[in-house]
Amino acid sequence: MAFAGRLLTRSRLGSYVCRTRGLTANRIHRRHVVSCIDPSLGLTEEQKEFQKVAFDFAANEMAPHMAVWDEKEIFPVDTMRKAAQLGFGGIYVQPEMGGSGLSRLDTSIIFEALSTGCVSTTAYISIHNMCAWMIDTFGSEEQRHRYCPQLCSMEKFASYCLTEPGSGSDAASLLTTAKRDGDHYVLNGSKAFISGAGDTDVYVVMCRTGGKGAKGISCLVVEKGTPGLGFGKKERKVGWNSQPTRAVIFEDCVVPVANRLGEEGQGFTIAMKGLNGGRINIASCSLGAAHASVLLARDHLKVRKQFGEALSNSQFLQFKLAEMATRLVASRLMVRQAALALQEDRLDAVTLCSMAKLFATDECFAICNQSLQMHGGYGYLKDYAVQQFVRDIRVHQILEGTNEVMRMIVSRNLLQE
C-alpha cells in the first residue's frame, strides 16, 4: 500500500492497530467517533486504518505528556522518532527516499488525528514534513539521497527559514544575503521565529542571491555545525511550547553551492509551494484541536450541574455546541477539498489552500475558545486540556501566512477575473 514506504507495511500497520485497540489513554481518543463530527466519514478503508493508527498514537504517546511538554518546554525527540517509525516523518515524501508517499488529503487526516494528542508537537512534525518534501521535490538526486532518508526517520530534524525580523508577511523583501564565492555562498543576515531552531539539524533557508524582489531569492540547505551559523535566545511563547523557537543568525556562514535547491532565483517559488501544503497542514492541526475541544465541552456539559440540573439541559448551551460542531465539520470539508486540489495541482489550489487556512484556523480557534468558556473557571486552569488547545492554536492564525494575507490572496483571485 502507498502508506508503507519502507517504514510501515500493511502487516505492521495491522499489528499496531490490534495492539492499541481499546488501549487509548483518555476519553478524547476512546470516543473520538461521535456521530455528526465523525472524522472518518467519507474516507476509504485504508485512510481509516492510518487515521486509527494516528489517533491511537496521539492517545498513547502524546496526550499523556502534552501538559508536561508544555509546562517544561520539552522538545519530545524520542516520541517524534516513534512517530517516524509509523511513517509520519515523511508522509508525502516519495517511498524511494524513505517516505510514505501519501497524498495531501491523507496527510491532513493524519495531522488532524495527531493534533488531538498535542497540537504543538504535531505542528512541528508538519513543518518538518514540509522541509523534507521541499528537498525531495526540488533537490537533486544527490541532495535527496543525502537528506531525505534521515529526515523521514527523524534521525535528523529540519527547520524552515523564511521569516525575518523586518519581513514577515512581505516575505519577498527578505534581506538575508548569499554572495557567491567560487563553489560556495557566504550568508549574512538573520531569520526570526524559526521552529526547532538550535535543536534541529537541517535548515531550509531562503536568501537573496540576486536583486530585489521575489526573483532574487534562492533556497539553500544549511546544516547545523556550519561555521558562521548561530542562534538567538529561546523565545518565551504563549503556546507551541513543546518546540523551541529561536532566531537563526548567519555571520559569514559558508555554504557549498551544491546545497542549493533548484536554480538561483527559484527560491521564492519553492518557498511558496512549500507553504501551500504548510497551510493545509496547519489548518489540519487546528481541526484536531477543535475536534478534541468539542468532545471536552460535550463531556463537561453532561457532568457539570448548575441551578439543580446538568448544563447539557440548557438549550442555549445545546445550540452553542451545535454551532461548534457545524463549524468543525464545515472547516474539515474545506480543508480536505483544498488538500485534494493541491494534490491534483489544480489552478484553484493556491486560493483554496488560502481559503481553507483562513476559515479553518479562525473557526477552530473560536470553537476552542467557546469550549473554554463552557468550562467556566475550570477552563482557565492548566489542569484542563482545553486551555492548552486555545493557547496552541492561536498562532495558527498568524504563521504560514497571516490570515490577513490569506484574505489578500483570495481577493486578488476574485478581482483578476
Rosetta blueprint (number, residue, H / E / L):
1 M L
2 A L
3 F L
4 A L
5 G L
6 R L
7 L L
8 L L
9 T L
10 R H
11 S H
12 R H
13 L H
14 G H
15 S H
16 Y H
17 V H
18 C H
19 R H
20 T H
21 R L
22 G L
23 L L
24 T L
25 A L
26 N L
27 R H
28 I H
29 H H
30 R H
31 R L
32 H L
33 V L
34 V L
35 S H
36 C H
37 I H
38 D L
39 P L
40 S L
41 L L
42 G L
43 L L
44 T L
45 E H
46 E H
47 Q H
48 K H
49 E H
50 F H
51 Q H
52 K H
53 V H
54 A H
55 F H
56 D H
57 F H
58 A H
59 A H
60 N H
61 E H
62 M H
63 A H
64 P H
65 H H
66 M H
67 A H
68 V H
69 W H
70 D H
71 E H
72 K H
73 E L
74 I L
75 F L
76 P L
77 V H
78 D H
79 T H
80 M H
81 R H
82 K H
83 A H
84 A H
85 Q H
86 L L
87 G L
88 F L
89 G L
90 G L
91 I L
92 Y L
93 V L
94 Q L
95 P H
96 E H
97 M H
98 G L
99 G L
100 S L
101 G L
102 L L
103 S L
104 R H
105 L H
106 D H
107 T H
108 S H
109 I H
110 I H
111 F H
112 E H
113 A H
114 L H
115 S H
116 T L
117 G L
118 C L
119 V H
120 S H
121 T H
122 T H
123 A H
124 Y H
125 I H
126 S H
127 I H
128 H H
129 N H
130 M H
131 C H
132 A H
133 W H
134 M H
135 I H
136 D H
137 T H
138 F H
139 G L
140 S L
141 E H
142 E H
143 Q H
144 R H
145 H H
146 R H
147 Y H
148 C H
149 P H
150 Q H
151 L H
152 C H
153 S L
154 M L
155 E L
156 K L
157 F L
158 A E
159 S E
160 Y E
161 C E
162 L L
163 T L
164 E E
165 P L
166 G L
167 S E
168 G L
169 S L
170 D L
171 A H
172 A H
173 S H
174 L L
175 L L
176 T L
177 T E
178 A E
179 K E
180 R E
181 D E
182 G L
183 D L
184 H E
185 Y E
186 V E
187 L E
188 N E
189 G E
190 S E
191 K E
192 A E
193 F E
194 I E
195 S E
196 G L
197 A L
198 G L
199 D L
200 T L
201 D L
202 V E
203 Y E
204 V E
205 V E
206 M E
207 C E
208 R E
209 T L
210 G L
211 G L
212 K L
213 G L
214 A H
215 K H
216 G H
217 I E
218 S E
219 C E
220 L E
221 V E
222 V E
223 E E
224 K L
225 G L
226 T L
227 P L
228 G L
229 L E
230 G E
231 F E
232 G L
233 K L
234 K L
235 E L
236 R L
237 K L
238 V L
239 G L
240 W L
241 N L
242 S L
243 Q L
244 P L
245 T E
246 R E
247 A E
248 V E
249 I E
250 F E
251 E E
252 D E
253 C E
254 V E
255 V E
256 P E
257 V H
258 A H
259 N H
260 R E
261 L E
262 G L
263 E L
264 E L
265 G L
266 Q L
267 G H
268 F H
269 T H
270 I H
271 A H
272 M H
273 K H
274 G H
275 L H
276 N H
277 G H
278 G H
279 R H
280 I H
281 N H
282 I H
283 A H
284 S H
285 C H
286 S H
287 L H
288 G H
289 A H
290 A H
291 H H
292 A H
293 S H
294 V H
295 L H
296 L H
297 A H
298 R H
299 D H
300 H H
301 L H
302 K H
303 V H
304 R L
305 K E
306 Q E
307 F L
308 G L
309 E E
310 A E
311 L H
312 S H
313 N H
314 S L
315 Q H
316 F H
317 L H
318 Q H
319 F H
320 K H
321 L H
322 A H
323 E H
324 M H
325 A H
326 T H
327 R H
328 L H
329 V H
330 A H
331 S H
332 R H
333 L H
334 M H
335 V H
336 R H
337 Q H
338 A H
339 A H
340 L H
341 A H
342 L H
343 Q H
344 E L
345 D L
346 R L
347 L L
348 D L
349 A H
350 V H
351 T H
352 L H
353 C H
354 S H
355 M H
356 A H
357 K H
358 L H
359 F H
360 A H
361 T H
362 D H
363 E H
364 C H
365 F H
366 A H
367 I H
368 C H
369 N H
370 Q H
371 S H
372 L H
373 Q H
374 M H
375 H L
376 G H
377 G H
378 Y H
379 G H
380 Y H
381 L L
382 K L
383 D L
384 Y L
385 A H
386 V H
387 Q H
388 Q H
389 F H
390 V H
391 R H
392 D H
393 I H
394 R H
395 V H
396 H H
397 Q H
398 I L
399 L L
400 E L
401 G L
402 T L
403 N H
404 E H
405 V H
406 M H
407 R H
408 M H
409 I H
410 V H
411 S H
412 R H
413 N H
414 L H
415 L H
416 Q L
417 E L
